[in-house]
Amino acid sequence: MEESSGKSLSYIVGGSSGMGLATARLLVADGGTVVLVAREQDKLAARKGELEAGDKGKVETIAADFYDELPTAPNRGRGRRGRPRAAAA
């Protein structure tokens, strides 16, 4: 399912570095909304700034530990419509 804007909504666990960050770059460049989930809020904030600099997609962040908090992380997103189209870990 997609957001009301018509662009995809994707959650990426480990999105502050490596393959997760690379995937986020592709999705944001395509105009999608990406929710980065990682442990360190400072890294997430830095990546959000980098990704949104291109002014195409949107980025939100959730600081969470995959094993402890991921099952509840999607419920903490603000202003969500619909369900995520994709999730990557």
C-alpha positions in Angstrom: 0.0 0.0 0.0 1.2 3.5 -0.6 0.8 6.8 1.2 -1.8 9.3 0.1 0.9 11.2 -1.9 1.2 8.2 -4.1 4.8 7.5 -3.1 6.1 4.5 -1.2 6.5 4.2 2.5 9.5 2.0 3.6 11.0 1.1 6.9 14.7 0.4 6.9 16.3 -1.2 9.9 20.0 -0.4 10.2 19.4 2.6 7.9 22.1 4.8 9.3 24.9 3.0 7.5 25.9 0.4 4.9 23.4 -1.3 2.7 20.5 0.2 4.7 21.7 3.7 4.0 22.3 2.9 0.3 18.8 1.5 0.0 17.4 4.6 1.7 19.2 6.9 -0.8 17.6 5.1 -3.7 14.1 5.2 -2.3 14.4 8.9 -1.3 15.8 9.8 -4.7 12.7 8.2 -6.2 10.5 10.4 -4.1 9.5 7.9 -1.4 9.1 8.3 2.3 11.7 6.3 4.3 11.6 5.6 8.0 15.2 4.9 9.2 15.3 2.6 12.3 18.7 2.4 14.1 20.0 2.6 17.7 21.8 5.9 17.6 19.7 9.0 17.3 22.6 11.3 16.5 23.6 9.2 13.4 19.9 9.0 12.4 19.6 12.8 12.5 22.8 13.2 10.4 21.5 10.8 7.8 18.1 12.4 7.7 19.8 15.7 6.9 21.9 14.2 4.1 19.0 12.3 2.5 16.6 15.2 2.6 19.1 17.6 1.1 18.1 16.4 -2.4 14.5 17.6 -1.7 12.8 14.6 -3.4 11.6 12.2 -0.7 10.9 12.4 3.0 12.8 10.8 5.9 11.7 10.1 9.4 13.7 8.4 12.1 13.1 6.0 15.0 15.8 5.3 17.5 15.2 1.7 18.5 17.0 -1.5 19.1 15.9 -4.1 16.5 15.5 -6.9 19.0 13.8 -5.0 21.7 11.6 -2.4 20.1 11.0 -3.1 16.4 7.6 -4.8 16.8 6.3 -1.5 18.2 8.3 0.9 16.1 5.8 1.3 13.3 3.2 2.4 15.8 5.5 5.2 16.9 5.6 6.8 13.5 3.8 10.2 13.3 1.2 11.0 10.7 1.3 7.7 8.9 -1.3 6.8 6.4 -1.6 3.2 5.1 0.9 0.5 5.6 4.5 0.3 4.6 5.1 -0.9 1.0 8.6 -2.3 1.9 10.8 -3.1 4.9 14.5 -3.9 4.8 16.8 -5.1 7.5 
